[in-house]
Amino acid sequence: MSAPAAFFGHQHTLLDAQLHAHLLDVAGADFASALQHLQRWRANLAQHIEVENTRLLPHVPAGARWAARVYRLEHDRIALLADEYALKVQAVADQPPQDEQDRRAAVLMLLDAAHALRHVLEHHHAREEQALAHELPAALQAAAWAGTEPGGAAR
């Protein structure tokens, strides 16, 4: 990862690890833990989007590969997909399947439901790391991300 992409890459790696932990819980049919991991990830995702929208995107230069509007629209889409997915996880956690066949069906449904979200995240993160990270000054990125760590509260 190049130096300019390091700030975004670090943030994305931490968020991806949280989502991965959630998906491992889903794969293991531990729906209560899956919900807790997802809720933590979702809160950190919201913080991440807020930092980008308020501290970074206002500084996207004219002539950038993608306008700030593109990133904001993607943030809105990611938040919507995350919230829709969270409703499905919540429903399964609230009424966990009682037999093995139903557990397997619930696991498969949730993994399928997470697919669109993961796809959009992957492309969005790549866009930010390949373009936005190189178009914003490193000092601005460092200042924007100072005091934030996905996986914990703002420091």
MIVOGU-250690 format. One record per atom (N, C-alpha, C, O, CB): residue number from 1; chain; atom name; x, y, z. Coordinates in steps of 0.2 Angstrom, whole numbers, plus 2048, in hexadecimal, padded with zeros to 3 digits. Glycine has a CB too. Layout:
i	ch	at	u	v	w
NUM	A	CA	X	Y	Z;
...
***
This chain:
i	ch	at	u	v	w
1	A	N	804	7FA	800;
1	A	CA	800	800	800;
1	A	C	804	806	800;
1	A	O	809	807	804;
1	A	CB	7FB	800	806;
2	A	N	803	80B	7FC;
2	A	CA	807	811	7FB;
2	A	C	806	815	801;
2	A	O	801	815	805;
2	A	CB	806	815	7F5;
3	A	N	80A	81A	803;
3	A	CA	80A	81E	808;
3	A	C	803	822	808;
3	A	O	800	823	80D;
3	A	CB	810	823	809;
4	A	N	801	825	803;
4	A	CA	7FB	829	803;
4	A	C	7F5	825	804;
4	A	O	7F0	827	807;
4	A	CB	7FA	82D	7FC;
5	A	N	7F5	81E	802;
5	A	CA	7EF	81A	803;
5	A	C	7EF	817	80A;
5	A	O	7EB	814	80C;
5	A	CB	7EF	815	7FE;
6	A	N	7F5	818	80E;
6	A	CA	7F6	815	815;
6	A	C	7F0	817	81A;
6	A	O	7EE	813	81D;
6	A	CB	7FC	817	818;
7	A	N	7EE	81D	81A;
7	A	CA	7E9	81F	81E;
7	A	C	7E2	81C	81D;
7	A	O	7DF	819	821;
7	A	CB	7E8	827	81E;
8	A	N	7E0	81C	817;
8	A	CA	7DA	819	815;
8	A	C	7DB	811	816;
8	A	O	7D6	80E	818;
8	A	CB	7D8	81A	80E;
9	A	N	7E0	80E	813;
9	A	CA	7E1	807	814;
9	A	C	7E1	805	81B;
9	A	O	7DE	7FF	81C;
9	A	CB	7E8	805	811;
10	A	N	7E4	808	820;
10	A	CA	7E4	806	827;
10	A	C	7DD	806	829;
10	A	O	7DB	801	82C;
10	A	CB	7E8	80B	82B;
11	A	N	7D9	80B	828;
11	A	CA	7D2	80C	82A;
11	A	C	7CE	806	827;
11	A	O	7CA	803	82B;
11	A	CB	7CF	813	828;
12	A	N	7CF	805	821;
12	A	CA	7CB	800	81D;
12	A	C	7CD	7F9	820;
12	A	O	7C8	7F5	821;
12	A	CB	7CC	800	816;
13	A	N	7D3	7F8	821;
13	A	CA	7D5	7F1	824;
13	A	C	7D2	7F0	82B;
13	A	O	7D0	7EA	82C;
13	A	CB	7DD	7F1	825;
14	A	N	7D2	7F5	82F;
14	A	CA	7CF	7F4	835;
14	A	C	7C7	7F3	835;
14	A	O	7C4	7EE	838;
14	A	CB	7D0	7FA	83A;
15	A	N	7C4	7F6	830;
15	A	CA	7BD	7F5	82F;
15	A	C	7BB	7EE	82C;
15	A	O	7B7	7EB	82E;
15	A	CB	7BA	7FB	82B;
16	A	N	7BF	7ED	827;
16	A	CA	7BF	7E6	824;
16	A	C	7C0	7E0	829;
16	A	O	7BC	7DB	829;
16	A	CB	7C4	7E5	81E;
17	A	N	7C4	7E1	82E;
17	A	CA	7C5	7DC	833;
17	A	C	7BF	7DB	838;
17	A	O	7BD	7D6	83A;
17	A	CB	7CC	7DE	837;
18	A	N	7BC	7E1	839;
18	A	CA	7B6	7E0	83D;
18	A	C	7B0	7DD	839;
18	A	O	7AD	7D9	83C;
18	A	CB	7B4	7E7	83F;
19	A	N	7AF	7DF	833;
19	A	CA	7AA	7DB	82F;
19	A	C	7AC	7D4	82E;
19	A	O	7A7	7D0	82F;
19	A	CB	7A9	7DF	828;
20	A	N	7B2	7D2	82E;
20	A	CA	7B4	7CB	82D;
20	A	C	7B3	7C7	833;
20	A	O	7B0	7C2	833;
20	A	CB	7BC	7CB	82C;
21	A	N	7B4	7CA	839;
21	A	CA	7B2	7C7	840;
21	A	C	7AB	7C6	840;
21	A	O	7A8	7C1	842;
21	A	CB	7B4	7CC	846;
22	A	N	7A7	7CB	83E;
22	A	CA	79F	7CA	83E;
22	A	C	79E	7C4	839;
22	A	O	79A	7C0	83B;
22	A	CB	79C	7D0	83B;
23	A	N	7A1	7C3	833;
23	A	CA	79F	7BE	82E;
23	A	C	7A1	7B7	831;
23	A	O	79E	7B2	830;
23	A	CB	7A2	7BF	828;
24	A	N	7A7	7B7	835;
24	A	CA	7A9	7B1	838;
24	A	C	7A3	7AE	83D;
24	A	O	7A2	7A8	83D;
24	A	CB	7AF	7B1	83B;
25	A	N	7A1	7B3	841;
25	A	CA	79B	7B1	845;
25	A	C	795	7AF	841;
25	A	O	792	7AA	844;
25	A	CB	799	7B7	84A;
26	A	N	793	7B2	83C;
26	A	CA	78E	7B0	838;
26	A	C	78F	7A9	835;
26	A	O	78B	7A4	836;
26	A	CB	78D	7B5	832;
27	A	N	795	7A8	833;
27	A	CA	797	7A1	830;
27	A	C	796	79C	836;
27	A	O	795	796	834;
27	A	CB	79E	7A1	82D;
28	A	N	798	79E	83C;
28	A	CA	797	799	841;
28	A	C	790	799	845;
28	A	O	78F	795	84A;
28	A	CB	79C	79B	847;
29	A	N	78C	79C	842;
29	A	CA	785	79D	844;
29	A	C	784	79F	84B;
29	A	O	780	79E	84F;
29	A	CB	782	796	844;
30	A	N	789	7A4	84D;
30	A	CA	789	7A7	854;
30	A	C	786	7AE	852;
30	A	O	789	7B3	852;
30	A	CB	790	7A8	857;
31	A	N	77F	7AE	852;
31	A	CA	77C	7B4	850;
31	A	C	77C	7BA	855;
31	A	O	77C	7C0	853;
31	A	CB	775	7B2	84E;
32	A	N	77C	7B8	85B;
32	A	CA	77D	7BE	860;
32	A	C	783	7C1	860;
32	A	O	783	7C7	860;
32	A	CB	77C	7BB	867;
33	A	N	789	7BD	85F;
33	A	CA	78F	7C1	85E;
33	A	C	790	7C4	858;
33	A	O	793	7C9	857;
33	A	CB	795	7BB	85F;
34	A	N	78D	7C1	852;
34	A	CA	78D	7C4	84C;
34	A	C	78A	7CB	84C;
34	A	O	78C	7D0	849;
34	A	CB	789	7C0	847;
35	A	N	784	7CB	850;
35	A	CA	781	7D2	850;
35	A	C	785	7D7	854;
35	A	O	785	7DD	852;
35	A	CB	77A	7D1	854;
36	A	N	788	7D5	859;
36	A	CA	78C	7DA	85D;
36	A	C	792	7DC	859;
36	A	O	794	7E2	859;
36	A	CB	78F	7D6	863;
37	A	N	795	7D7	855;
37	A	CA	79B	7D9	851;
37	A	C	798	7DE	84B;
37	A	O	79C	7E3	84A;
37	A	CB	79E	7D3	84D;
38	A	N	793	7DD	848;
38	A	CA	790	7E1	843;
38	A	C	78E	7E8	846;
38	A	O	78F	7ED	843;
38	A	CB	78A	7DE	840;
39	A	N	78B	7E8	84C;
39	A	CA	78A	7EF	84F;
39	A	C	790	7F3	850;
39	A	O	790	7F9	84F;
39	A	CB	786	7EE	855;
40	A	N	795	7F0	852;
40	A	CA	79B	7F3	853;
40	A	C	79E	7F6	84D;
40	A	O	7A0	7FB	84C;
40	A	CB	7A1	7EF	857;
41	A	N	79E	7F1	848;
41	A	CA	7A1	7F3	841;
41	A	C	79D	7F9	83E;
41	A	O	79F	7FE	83C;
41	A	CB	7A1	7ED	83C;
42	A	N	796	7F9	83F;
42	A	CA	792	7FE	83C;
42	A	C	793	804	83F;
42	A	O	793	80A	83C;
42	A	CB	78A	7FC	83D;
43	A	N	794	805	846;
43	A	CA	795	80B	849;
43	A	C	79C	80E	847;
43	A	O	79D	814	846;
43	A	CB	796	80A	851;
44	A	N	7A1	809	846;
44	A	CA	7A8	80C	844;
44	A	C	7A7	80E	83C;
44	A	O	7AB	812	83A;
44	A	CB	7AD	806	845;
45	A	N	7A3	80A	839;
45	A	CA	7A2	80C	832;
45	A	C	79F	813	831;
45	A	O	7A1	818	82D;
45	A	CB	79E	807	82E;
46	A	N	79A	815	836;
46	A	CA	797	81B	836;
46	A	C	79C	821	837;
46	A	O	79C	826	834;
46	A	CB	791	81B	83B;
47	A	N	7A0	81F	83C;
47	A	CA	7A6	824	83E;
47	A	C	7AA	825	838;
47	A	O	7AC	82B	837;
47	A	CB	7AA	821	844;
48	A	N	7AC	820	835;
48	A	CA	7B1	820	82F;
48	A	C	7AE	825	82A;
48	A	O	7B1	829	827;
48	A	CB	7B2	819	82C;
49	A	N	7A8	823	828;
49	A	CA	7A4	827	823;
49	A	C	7A4	82F	825;
49	A	O	7A5	833	821;
49	A	CB	79D	824	822;
50	A	N	7A2	830	82B;
50	A	CA	7A2	837	82E;
50	A	C	7A8	83A	82D;
50	A	O	7A9	840	82B;
50	A	CB	7A0	837	835;
51	A	N	7AE	837	82F;
51	A	CA	7B5	83A	82E;
51	A	C	7B6	83C	826;
51	A	O	7B8	841	825;
51	A	CB	7BA	835	830;
52	A	N	7B4	837	822;
52	A	CA	7B5	838	81B;
52	A	C	7B1	83E	818;
52	A	O	7B3	842	815;
52	A	CB	7B4	832	817;
53	A	N	7AB	83E	81A;
53	A	CA	7A6	843	818;
53	A	C	7A7	84A	81A;
53	A	O	7A7	84F	817;
53	A	CB	79F	841	81A;
54	A	N	7A9	84A	821;
54	A	CA	7AA	851	823;
54	A	C	7B1	854	823;
54	A	O	7B2	85A	823;
54	A	CB	7A8	851	82B;
55	A	N	7B6	84F	824;
55	A	CA	7BD	851	824;
55	A	C	7C1	851	81E;
55	A	O	7C6	854	81D;
55	A	CB	7C1	84E	82A;
56	A	N	7BF	84C	819;
56	A	CA	7C3	84B	814;
56	A	C	7C0	84D	80D;
56	A	O	7C3	850	809;
56	A	CB	7C5	843	813;
57	A	N	7BA	84B	80C;
57	A	CA	7B6	84C	806;
57	A	C	7B6	854	804;
57	A	O	7B6	855	7FE;
57	A	CB	7B0	849	805;
58	A	N	7B5	858	809;
58	A	CA	7B5	85F	807;
58	A	C	7BB	862	804;
58	A	O	7BB	867	801;
58	A	CB	7B3	863	80D;
59	A	N	7C0	85E	804;
59	A	CA	7C7	860	801;
59	A	C	7C9	85C	7FB;
59	A	O	7CE	85D	7F9;
59	A	CB	7CC	85F	807;
60	A	N	7C4	859	7F8;
60	A	CA	7C5	855	7F2;
60	A	C	7C7	85B	7EC;
60	A	O	7C3	85F	7EB;
60	A	CB	7BF	851	7EF;
61	A	N	7CD	85A	7E9;
61	A	CA	7CE	860	7E5;
61	A	C	7CA	860	7DE;
61	A	O	7C8	85A	7DC;
61	A	CB	7D6	85F	7E3;
62	A	N	7CA	865	7DB;
62	A	CA	7C7	866	7D4;
62	A	C	7CB	861	7D0;
62	A	O	7D1	861	7D0;
62	A	CB	7C6	86D	7D2;
63	A	N	7C8	85E	7CB;
63	A	CA	7CC	859	7C7;
63	A	C	7CD	853	7CA;
63	A	O	7D1	84F	7C7;
63	A	CB	7D2	85D	7C5;
64	A	N	7CB	851	7D0;
64	A	CA	7CC	84B	7D3;
64	A	C	7C9	845	7CE;
64	A	O	7C4	846	7CB;
64	A	CB	7C9	84A	7DA;
65	A	N	7CC	83F	7CF;
65	A	CA	7C9	839	7CB;
65	A	C	7C2	839	7CC;
65	A	O	7BE	838	7C7;
65	A	CB	7CD	833	7CD;
66	A	N	7BF	839	7D2;
66	A	CA	7B8	839	7D4;
66	A	C	7B6	83E	7D8;
66	A	O	7BA	840	7DD;
66	A	CB	7B6	832	7D7;
67	A	N	7B1	842	7D7;
67	A	CA	7AF	847	7DB;
67	A	C	7AD	845	7E2;
67	A	O	7AB	83F	7E3;
67	A	CB	7A9	84B	7D8;
68	A	N	7AD	849	7E7;
68	A	CA	7AB	848	7EE;
68	A	C	7A4	845	7EE;
68	A	O	7A2	840	7F2;
68	A	CB	7AB	84E	7F2;
69	A	N	79F	847	7E9;
69	A	CA	798	845	7E9;
69	A	C	798	83D	7E8;
69	A	O	794	83A	7EB;
69	A	CB	795	848	7E3;
70	A	N	79D	83A	7E4;
70	A	CA	79D	833	7E3;
70	A	C	79E	82F	7E9;
70	A	O	79B	82A	7EA;
70	A	CB	7A2	831	7DD;
71	A	N	7A3	832	7ED;
71	A	CA	7A4	82E	7F3;
71	A	C	79F	82F	7F8;
71	A	O	79D	82A	7FC;
71	A	CB	7AB	831	7F6;
72	A	N	79B	835	7F8;
72	A	CA	796	835	7FD;
72	A	C	790	831	7FB;
72	A	O	78D	82E	7FF;
72	A	CB	793	83D	7FD;
73	A	N	78F	830	7F4;
73	A	CA	789	82C	7F2;
73	A	C	78B	825	7F4;
73	A	O	787	821	7F6;
73	A	CB	788	82C	7EB;
74	A	N	791	823	7F3;
74	A	CA	793	81C	7F5;
74	A	C	793	81B	7FD;
74	A	O	790	816	7FF;
74	A	CB	79B	81B	7F3;
75	A	N	794	820	801;
75	A	CA	793	820	808;
75	A	C	78C	81E	80A;
75	A	O	78A	81A	80E;
75	A	CB	796	826	80B;
76	A	N	788	822	806;
76	A	CA	780	821	807;
76	A	C	77E	81A	806;
76	A	O	77A	817	809;
76	A	CB	77C	826	803;
77	A	N	781	817	800;
77	A	CA	77F	811	7FE;
77	A	C	782	80B	803;
77	A	O	77E	807	804;
77	A	CB	782	80F	7F7;
78	A	N	788	80C	805;
78	A	CA	78B	808	80A;
78	A	C	787	808	810;
78	A	O	785	802	813;
78	A	CB	792	80A	80B;
79	A	N	785	80E	813;
79	A	CA	781	80E	819;
79	A	C	77A	80B	818;
79	A	O	778	807	81D;
79	A	CB	780	816	81B;
80	A	N	777	80C	812;
80	A	CA	771	809	811;
80	A	C	771	801	811;
80	A	O	76D	7FD	814;
80	A	CB	76E	80B	80B;
81	A	N	776	7FF	80D;
81	A	CA	777	7F7	80D;
81	A	C	779	7F4	814;
81	A	O	776	7EF	816;
81	A	CB	77D	7F6	808;
82	A	N	77D	7F8	818;
82	A	CA	77F	7F6	81E;
82	A	C	779	7F5	823;
82	A	O	778	7F1	827;
82	A	CB	784	7FA	822;
83	A	N	774	7FA	823;
83	A	CA	76F	7FB	827;
83	A	C	769	7F5	825;
83	A	O	766	7F2	829;
83	A	CB	76B	801	826;
84	A	N	769	7F4	81E;
84	A	CA	764	7EF	81C;
84	A	C	767	7E8	81E;
84	A	O	763	7E4	821;
84	A	CB	764	7EF	814;
85	A	N	76D	7E7	81E;
85	A	CA	770	7E1	820;
85	A	C	770	7E0	828;
85	A	O	76E	7DA	82A;
85	A	CB	778	7E0	81E;
86	A	N	771	7E5	82B;
86	A	CA	770	7E5	833;
86	A	C	769	7E3	835;
86	A	O	768	7DF	83A;
86	A	CB	772	7EC	836;
87	A	N	764	7E5	831;
87	A	CA	75D	7E3	833;
87	A	C	75C	7DB	832;
87	A	O	759	7D8	836;
87	A	CB	758	7E6	82E;
88	A	N	760	7D8	82D;
88	A	CA	75F	7D1	82C;
88	A	C	763	7CD	832;
88	A	O	760	7C8	834;
88	A	CB	762	7CF	825;
89	A	N	769	7D0	834;
89	A	CA	76D	7CD	839;
89	A	C	769	7CD	840;
89	A	O	768	7C9	843;
89	A	CB	774	7D0	83A;
90	A	N	766	7D3	841;
90	A	CA	762	7D4	847;
90	A	C	75C	7CF	847;
90	A	O	75B	7CC	84C;
90	A	CB	75F	7DB	847;
91	A	N	758	7CE	841;
91	A	CA	753	7CA	841;
91	A	C	755	7C3	843;
91	A	O	751	7BF	847;
91	A	CB	74F	7CA	83A;
92	A	N	75A	7C0	840;
92	A	CA	75D	7BA	842;
92	A	C	75F	7B9	849;
92	A	O	75E	7B4	84D;
92	A	CB	763	7B8	83D;
93	A	N	763	7BE	84C;
93	A	CA	765	7BE	853;
93	A	C	75F	7BE	857;
93	A	O	75F	7BB	85D;
93	A	CB	76A	7C4	854;
94	A	N	75A	7C2	856;
94	A	CA	754	7C2	85A;
94	A	C	750	7BC	85A;
94	A	O	74D	7BA	860;
94	A	CB	74F	7C8	857;
95	A	N	750	7B8	855;
95	A	CA	74D	7B2	855;
95	A	C	751	7AC	852;
95	A	O	750	7AB	84C;
95	A	CB	746	7B2	851;
96	A	N	756	7AA	855;
96	A	CA	75B	7A6	852;
96	A	C	758	79F	850;
96	A	O	753	79D	853;
96	A	CB	761	7A4	857;
97	A	N	75A	79C	84B;
97	A	CA	757	796	848;
97	A	C	758	791	84D;
97	A	O	75E	790	851;
97	A	CB	75A	794	841;
98	A	N	754	78C	84E;
98	A	CA	754	787	853;
98	A	C	757	780	851;
98	A	O	759	77C	855;
98	A	CB	74D	786	856;
99	A	N	757	77F	84A;
99	A	CA	759	779	848;
99	A	C	75F	77A	843;
99	A	O	760	77F	840;
99	A	CB	754	774	845;
100	A	N	763	775	842;
100	A	CA	769	775	83E;
100	A	C	767	777	837;
100	A	O	76B	77C	834;
100	A	CB	76D	76E	83E;
101	A	N	762	775	834;
101	A	CA	761	777	82D;
101	A	C	75F	77E	82D;
101	A	O	761	782	828;
101	A	CB	75B	773	82A;
102	A	N	75B	781	831;
102	A	CA	759	788	831;
102	A	C	75F	78C	833;
102	A	O	760	792	830;
102	A	CB	754	789	837;
103	A	N	764	78A	837;
103	A	CA	76A	78E	839;
103	A	C	76E	78E	832;
103	A	O	770	794	831;
103	A	CB	76E	78A	83E;
104	A	N	76F	789	82F;
104	A	CA	773	789	829;
104	A	C	76F	78E	824;
104	A	O	773	792	820;
104	A	CB	773	782	826;
105	A	N	769	78E	823;
105	A	CA	765	792	81E;
105	A	C	766	799	821;
105	A	O	767	79E	81C;
105	A	CB	75E	790	81E;
106	A	N	766	79B	827;
106	A	CA	767	7A2	829;
106	A	C	76E	7A4	828;
106	A	O	76F	7AA	826;
106	A	CB	766	7A2	831;
107	A	N	773	7A0	829;
107	A	CA	77A	7A1	828;
107	A	C	77B	7A3	820;
107	A	O	77E	7A8	81E;
107	A	CB	77F	79C	829;
108	A	N	778	79F	81C;
108	A	CA	779	7A0	815;
108	A	C	775	7A6	813;
108	A	O	778	7AA	80F;
108	A	CB	776	79A	811;
109	A	N	76F	7A8	815;
109	A	CA	76C	7AE	814;
109	A	C	770	7B4	816;
109	A	O	770	7B9	812;
109	A	CB	765	7AE	817;
110	A	N	773	7B4	81C;
110	A	CA	776	7BA	81E;
110	A	C	77D	7BB	81A;
110	A	O	77F	7C0	818;
110	A	CB	778	7B9	825;
111	A	N	780	7B5	818;
111	A	CA	786	7B6	814;
111	A	C	784	7B8	80D;
111	A	O	788	7BD	80B;
111	A	CB	78A	7AF	813;
112	A	N	77F	7B6	80A;
112	A	CA	77D	7B9	804;
112	A	C	77B	7C0	805;
112	A	O	77C	7C4	800;
112	A	CB	777	7B5	801;
113	A	N	778	7C2	80A;
113	A	CA	775	7C9	80B;
113	A	C	77B	7CE	80C;
113	A	O	77B	7D3	80A;
113	A	CB	771	7C9	811;
114	A	N	781	7CB	80F;
114	A	CA	787	7CF	810;
114	A	C	78B	7D0	809;
114	A	O	78F	7D5	809;
114	A	CB	78B	7CC	815;
115	A	N	789	7CC	804;
115	A	CA	78D	7CD	7FE;
115	A	C	78D	7D3	7FB;
115	A	O	793	7D6	7F9;
115	A	CB	78B	7C7	7F9;
116	A	N	787	7D6	7FA;
116	A	CA	787	7DD	7F6;
116	A	C	78B	7E2	7FA;
116	A	O	78E	7E6	7F7;
116	A	CB	780	7DF	7F5;
117	A	N	78A	7E2	801;
117	A	CA	78D	7E7	805;
117	A	C	795	7E6	804;
117	A	O	798	7EB	803;
117	A	CB	78B	7E6	80C;
118	A	N	797	7E0	805;
118	A	CA	79E	7DF	804;
118	A	C	7A1	7E1	7FD;
118	A	O	7A7	7E4	7FD;
118	A	CB	7A0	7D8	805;
119	A	N	79D	7E0	7F8;
119	A	CA	79F	7E2	7F1;
119	A	C	7A0	7E9	7F1;
119	A	O	7A5	7EC	7EE;
119	A	CB	79A	7DF	7EC;
120	A	N	79B	7ED	7F3;
120	A	CA	79B	7F4	7F3;
120	A	C	7A1	7F7	7F7;
120	A	O	7A4	7FC	7F5;
120	A	CB	794	7F7	7F5;
121	A	N	7A2	7F4	7FD;
121	A	CA	7A7	7F7	801;
121	A	C	7AE	7F5	7FE;
121	A	O	7B2	7FA	7FE;
121	A	CB	7A7	7F3	808;
122	A	N	7AF	7F0	7FB;
122	A	CA	7B5	7EE	7F8;
122	A	C	7B7	7F3	7F2;
122	A	O	7BD	7F6	7F2;
122	A	CB	7B5	7E7	7F5;
123	A	N	7B2	7F5	7EE;
123	A	CA	7B3	7F9	7E9;
123	A	C	7B4	801	7EB;
123	A	O	7B8	804	7E9;
123	A	CB	7AE	7F9	7E4;
124	A	N	7B0	802	7F0;
124	A	CA	7B1	809	7F3;
124	A	C	7B8	80A	7F6;
124	A	O	7BB	80F	7F5;
124	A	CB	7AB	80A	7F8;
125	A	N	7BA	805	7FA;
125	A	CA	7C1	806	7FD;
125	A	C	7C6	806	7F8;
125	A	O	7CB	80A	7F9;
125	A	CB	7C2	800	802;
126	A	N	7C6	802	7F3;
126	A	CA	7CB	803	7EE;
126	A	C	7CB	809	7EA;
126	A	O	7D0	80C	7E9;
126	A	CB	7C9	7FD	7E8;
127	A	N	7C5	80C	7E9;
127	A	CA	7C4	813	7E6;
127	A	C	7C8	818	7EB;
127	A	O	7CC	81C	7E8;
127	A	CB	7BD	815	7E5;
128	A	N	7C7	818	7F1;
128	A	CA	7CA	81D	7F6;
128	A	C	7D1	81C	7F6;
128	A	O	7D5	820	7F6;
128	A	CB	7C7	81C	7FD;
129	A	N	7D3	815	7F6;
129	A	CA	7DB	814	7F7;
129	A	C	7DE	815	7F1;
129	A	O	7E4	817	7F1;
129	A	CB	7DC	80D	7F9;
130	A	N	7DB	815	7EB;
130	A	CA	7DF	815	7E4;
130	A	C	7DE	81D	7E2;
130	A	O	7E2	81F	7DE;
130	A	CB	7DC	811	7DF;
131	A	N	7D9	820	7E4;
131	A	CA	7D8	827	7E1;
131	A	C	7D9	82C	7E7;
131	A	O	7DD	830	7E8;
131	A	CB	7D2	828	7DD;
132	A	N	7D3	82C	7EB;
132	A	CA	7D3	831	7F0;
132	A	C	7D9	832	7F5;
132	A	O	7DB	838	7F6;
132	A	CB	7CD	830	7F5;
133	A	N	7DC	82D	7F7;
133	A	CA	7E2	82D	7FB;
133	A	C	7E7	831	7F8;
133	A	O	7EC	834	7FB;
133	A	CB	7E4	826	7FD;
134	A	N	7E8	831	7F1;
134	A	CA	7ED	834	7EE;
134	A	C	7EC	83B	7EC;
134	A	O	7F0	83F	7EA;
134	A	CB	7EF	830	7E7;
135	A	N	7E5	83D	7ED;
135	A	CA	7E3	844	7EB;
135	A	C	7E2	848	7F1;
135	A	O	7E2	84E	7F0;
135	A	CB	7DC	843	7E7;
136	A	N	7E3	846	7F7;
136	A	CA	7E2	84A	7FD;
136	A	C	7E9	84A	800;
136	A	O	7ED	845	800;
136	A	CB	7DD	847	802;
137	A	N	7EB	850	803;
137	A	CA	7F2	850	806;
137	A	C	7F2	84B	80C;
137	A	O	7ED	84A	810;
137	A	CB	7F3	857	808;
138	A	N	7F8	848	80D;
138	A	CA	7F9	843	812;
138	A	C	7F8	847	819;
138	A	O	7F5	843	81D;
138	A	CB	800	841	812;
139	A	N	7FA	84D	81A;
139	A	CA	7F9	850	820;
139	A	C	7F1	851	822;
139	A	O	7EF	850	828;
139	A	CB	7FC	857	820;
140	A	N	7ED	852	81D;
140	A	CA	7E6	853	81E;
140	A	C	7E3	84C	820;
140	A	O	7DF	84B	824;
140	A	CB	7E2	855	817;
141	A	N	7E5	847	81C;
141	A	CA	7E3	840	81E;
141	A	C	7E5	83E	825;
141	A	O	7E1	83B	829;
141	A	CB	7E6	83B	819;
142	A	N	7EB	840	827;
142	A	CA	7EE	83E	82E;
142	A	C	7EA	842	833;
142	A	O	7E8	83F	838;
142	A	CB	7F5	840	82F;
143	A	N	7E8	848	832;
143	A	CA	7E4	84C	837;
143	A	C	7DD	849	837;
143	A	O	7DA	849	83C;
143	A	CB	7E4	853	834;
144	A	N	7DA	847	831;
144	A	CA	7D3	845	831;
144	A	C	7D3	83F	835;
144	A	O	7CE	83E	839;
144	A	CB	7D1	844	82A;
145	A	N	7D7	83A	834;
145	A	CA	7D7	834	838;
145	A	C	7DA	834	83F;
145	A	O	7D9	82F	842;
145	A	CB	7DA	82E	834;
146	A	N	7DD	839	841;
146	A	CA	7E0	839	848;
146	A	C	7DA	838	84D;
146	A	O	7D5	83C	84C;
146	A	CB	7E4	840	849;
147	A	N	7DC	834	851;
147	A	CA	7D7	833	857;
147	A	C	7D1	82E	855;
147	A	O	7CC	82E	859;
147	A	CB	7D4	83A	859;
148	A	N	7D1	82B	84F;
148	A	CA	7CC	826	84E;
148	A	C	7CF	820	84C;
148	A	O	7D5	81F	84A;
148	A	CB	7C8	829	847;
149	A	N	7CC	81B	84F;
149	A	CA	7CE	814	84D;
149	A	C	7C8	810	84D;
149	A	O	7C4	80F	852;
149	A	CB	7D3	811	853;
150	A	N	7C6	80D	847;
150	A	CA	7C1	808	847;
150	A	C	7C3	802	84B;
150	A	O	7C8	800	84B;
150	A	CB	7C0	806	83F;
151	A	N	7BE	800	84F;
151	A	CA	7BF	7FB	854;
151	A	C	7BF	7FE	85B;
151	A	O	7BF	7FA	860;
151	A	CB	7C6	7F8	853;
152	A	N	7BF	804	85B;
152	A	CA	7BE	808	862;
152	A	C	7BB	80E	861;
152	A	O	7BA	810	85B;
152	A	CB	7C5	808	865;
153	A	N	7BA	812	866;
153	A	CA	7B8	819	865;
153	A	C	7BD	81D	863;
153	A	O	7C3	81C	863;
153	A	CB	7B4	81B	86C;
154	A	N	7BB	823	862;
154	A	CA	7C0	828	860;
154	A	C	7C4	829	866;
154	A	O	7C2	829	86C;
154	A	CB	7BD	82F	85E;
155	A	N	7CB	82A	865;
155	A	CA	7D0	82B	86A;
155	A	C	7CF	832	86D;
155	A	O	7D3	834	871;
155	A	CB	7D7	829	868;
***
